[in-house]
């Protein structure tokens, strides 16, 4: 892993106030095991530790990745937001905002998944997965945002390698910040 990741998530003994830093594949496997094993009261938040921060008094990261998962169906959905520098170079062409203004514009995306209606492939569906971008406001992911746990893990590994929005999953624009 080239980049350490900070994770905010809940366990029996942690209320997600302080991040857990992941610096190796073994750390990532352990943290994901904890996330999968414990009910999350908010989507899990992940930031690349050594990325720049935005201008302002709070020193917030220039990006954020968060995900929710449906344990019964083994599906997840990812929401990312970030400044253009968080995007891989091939994805930085912006048709909505041009010139210098594009550099400071925060944008958001959610996964475009292959698990129709949030159901695991090959599993009978008795109800749709409930995947949330934000639990407090009850903001759901779009039904086509569901991806497999394996794709979630692959995306997090790529984030740790590149420090940028993963390319191993498809993305669709979101107006949710």
N, C-alpha and C positions, 0 to 999 in steps of 0.2 A: 504494500500500500504506500503510495507516494504522499498521500494527504491524510492527516488525522481528521476524524469526523466527531462532532459533538452531537450526542443524542439526548433528547429530553423525553422520558417515558416513565410509566408507573410500574412499580412492583409492590409486593407486600410491605416492604420497608422503605420505599422511596416515593415521594410525592411529586417528582419531576421538577423540583425547584432548581436543582443544579444539574448541569449536563454530565453525562458519562462519556468520556473520551475514548474513542476506538482508534487504535494505532496498528492493529494487525488483523489478519483474516480470522485468527482464533478469537480476538476480542469481538469482531463483528458477529461471528457465529454465536458467541455467548450472549451478546446483547439481543440479537434477533430471537434466540431461544427464550429469553426473559420476556420480550415483547409479546411473542406468540403465546406464552404460558399465562400471562396476566391480563385481566381486563384493563383496557386503556380508557381512561375517562376523558381524554382528548386525543386527537390524532398524534402520533409520534412525530416529533420535529427533529430534523437533521440539518446541520450546517457544517460546511468545510471549515475547519479551524483556522487555516492560514489564508483564507480569502480576504480581500479588502472589506472595509466597512463603508457604509454610506456616510455622507456628510451630515453632521448634526450632533447634538449633545448626547444622544443615546448610544452612539457607536454601534448601530445595528448592522448585521452582516448585509452584504450586497445581494444576498440570495437567501432562499429557504426552501427546503424540501420537507414535505410532511406526507404521511401516509396513514390510511386506515385499512383494517383488514377484517374479513369475515372468517372467523376461525372454523366454523362448520363447513364452509364451502372451499376453504383454502384459496381464497382470492383476496386481492388487495387493490387499492387505487392510490395513485400518487398525484400530489399537487406540488408544483414548483413555481416559484416566482424569483425574478432576478433582473438585474441590469444586463445590458447587452454583453458585458465581459464574462458573464456566467454561461453564455451560450457557446457551444463549439463554433469555431471560425466559420464553417460552412453554413451555419444557421443564423448568422448575424445580419444577413441581408433583411432589412426591414422595409416593407412596402407601405406601412402605415405612417411612419415617422421618418423623415429624411434629415440628413445633415447633422449638425452639432447637437440638436435637440434629442436625437435618437440615443445618444450616449447616456443620458440621465433618466431615461424612461424605464420605470419598473414595469415588467410584464408578467403575466401568469399563464400557466398551462396545466392541464390535467392529462393523464394517460389516456390513450385511445386503445382500448384493450381488445383482446380476442375472446374474452369470456362473455358471451352474450348475456345481457341482463344481469350481470354479476353472478352467474352460475358457473361452477367448475365444469370443464368439458367432460361429457360423458356421465354427469351426475343428474338424476332426475330433479326437476325444480318444483318444490312445493311453495316457495316464495322467493322473491328477489333478495339479493344480498343488500344489507343496509350499510352503505359505505358513506362516511361523512367527511367533508372538508372541514367542517366546524360543528362540534357537538352543541355548543351553547346556543347558536343561532339555528340549529337543525338544518344546516346547509348540506345537502347531499351532493355526492359526486354524480355526474351524468351516468345513466345506466350503462353506457358503452365505455366507461373508464376502467372497468374491472380487468385486472391482469392476474396471472397466476402468482403464487408465492415465489416460485422459482424466478420469474421475471423481476419481481420486487428485489430479491436477493442479488440478481445479476445487475440491476440498476444501481443498487447501493455499492456494490463492488466497483462498478465503473466510476461512480462519483468519487470514491476514494482514490482511484487511479488517476483520474483526469482533473478533478476539482471543478468540473463543469457539468451542466445538465446532461444526463446520460443519453446516449444515442441508441441504446439497445431496445428501447421501447418507443412506440409512436406517441406523438403529442398532439393535442388539440388546444386551441386558445381558450382561456377562461377569463371571465370578468370578475371572478372572485379573488379578492386579495385578503 
